[in-house]
């Protein structure tokens, strides 16, 4: 099963300031702020919704096709993704813009000052999915994740025009989208992904009820945090899957992306919706135990041991033969 993953590609530059921002601000001079903070630590981490999901799928051995836009500074990141099983040949490289970047400084009170540079991400709208499909011999599913909003709309419209099954996954972009845009992006999706809060926001912005939305998509997949995930289909029993026990809670960033990577990999293996959700929850657990969205290691034996403990021998026997 050939799955294209569209979405943002970015790097995060995270710095730590040992003092307090508040101590450096003068109340009657805020209109002319000019400050520089000497930081103690800099972490450069690979990220972006599309890249995170593709990385997770690559770790599981499903060879996803990453579709997005990056800058000429993407070479090292590309090598990392390729080494971890991701097809990056459909990433558009901008001639003038750097890869999207988030730069953030956190103080001793956990206050943050950050900036997000969209950069090359704005060129994702220029990518034609037909070109991607022709290169790999056709696409079975296109996951449309958070990206340049115009790119998300164009990818969705092209999927409909070419009868390509697609998954709608607004993620961080839902806050800036209006009801009309959200209706366009979800109508006819084979899968609609969201967390519980986003589910309510989708219904509020579109004016459609839960039942109306469910009637417009094939499957509604709602992540529930520590309570796992719920999968709904019109006229079918609801599937609910819990999460494995955590060994530690280090950093929740990228957990949703990891779930999607596991779920999409399960679809690629053809193991069924419940198993796909279980794989997603297991991968998400590995990510929450690690600082960074692509810093976890997937060791086959360790993964299967914990998967078996959480979901039983029968579930494990259906998954084990597929795990890369």
ABEGO torsion letter per residue (X at the ends): XBBBBBEBBBBBBBBBBABBAAAABBAAAAAABBBBBBBABBBBBBBEAAAAAAAAAAAAGAGBBBBBBBBAAAAAAAAAAAAAGBBAAABBBBAABBBBBBBBBBBAAGBBBBBBBAEAAAAAAABBAAAAAAAAGEBABBBBBBBBAAAAAAAAAAAAAAGBBBBBBAEAAAAABBAAAAAAAABGBABBBBBAAAAAAAAAAAGBBAAAAAAABABBBBBAEAAEBBBBBBGBBBBBBBBBBBABBABABGAAAAAAAAAAAAAAAGAEAAAAAAAAAAAAAAAAABBEAAABBBBAAAAAAAAAAAAEAAAAAAAAAABX
